[in-house]
């Protein structure tokens, strides 16, 4: 078995090929998967932050897929938070209730789950245990409301 980060170069290749051949939805989904896996597997933040910023800029300028932007926003916020840059200074600023409500309205429970998982991860790294507890509670409540039996990250 190979570690999960072994797939990162292939995901990047699929993203680039999909863009080249006009498969925009496939490219954006692959780009999002790459972003999450790279963050969760400890990619170097400085070069990774440039990739995520370019991905988000291209999406907002060319492709205008709001849900995709909303999906990658927690990764971007997580990078800023971990690097100590401007942006969210506490995990509560990672996602707004409006972001979460919009994802729920679009029945994008996976997006909601990822938002909350990244928020929880960053809170844990900085030992903000009250935020971890509150986010874990929010995470579990989300899935109780959705009627899903199991959550993926917790």
C-alpha positions, 0 to 999 in steps of 0.5 A, spaced: 500 500 500 502 507 498 500 513 502 495 517 501 499 523 498 502 518 493 496 520 489 497 527 489 501 528 482 496 524 479 490 528 481 494 534 479 495 531 472 488 529 471 486 536 473 491 539 468 488 534 462 481 535 464 482 543 463 486 542 457 480 538 454 474 542 456 472 537 462 471 543 467 467 539 472 471 534 472 477 538 473 474 542 478 472 536 482 479 533 481 482 540 483 478 540 490 480 533 491 487 534 490 487 540 495 483 536 501 488 531 500 494 535 500 492 539 506 490 533 510 497 529 508 501 535 510 504 538 504 508 544 504 504 550 505 507 555 502 507 552 495 501 549 496 498 556 498 500 558 491 496 553 488 490 553 492 490 561 490 490 560 483 485 554 483 480 559 487 482 565 482 481 561 476 474 558 478 472 565 480 474 568 474 473 563 468 468 557 471 464 561 476 462 555 480 460 557 487 459 551 490 466 549 488 469 555 491 465 554 497 468 547 497 475 550 497 474 556 501 476 552 508 482 549 505 484 556 503 482 559 510 486 553 513 492 554 510 492 562 512 490 560 519 496 555 519 501 560 516 499 565 521 497 570 515 491 575 515 484 571 514 481 567 520 484 568 526 479 563 530 476 557 527 469 560 528 471 565 522 473 559 517 466 558 515 460 562 516 453 560 518 451 562 511 456 558 508 454 552 511 446 553 510 448 554 502 452 548 502 446 544 506 441 547 501 444 544 495 444 538 499 452 538 499 453 534 506 460 532 503 462 540 503 459 541 510 463 535 513 469 537 510 468 545 512 467 542 519 473 537 519 478 542 517 476 547 522 476 542 527 483 540 525 486 547 525 483 548 532 486 542 535 493 544 532 493 550 536 490 547 542 483 551 542 480 545 545 473 549 546 473 550 539 474 543 537 469 541 542 464 546 539 466 544 532 465 536 533 458 538 536 456 542 530 459 536 526 455 531 529 449 535 529 449 536 522 449 529 520 443 527 525 439 532 522 441 529 515 439 522 517 446 519 516 448 514 520 456 515 520 460 521 519 467 520 515 472 524 519 470 524 526 
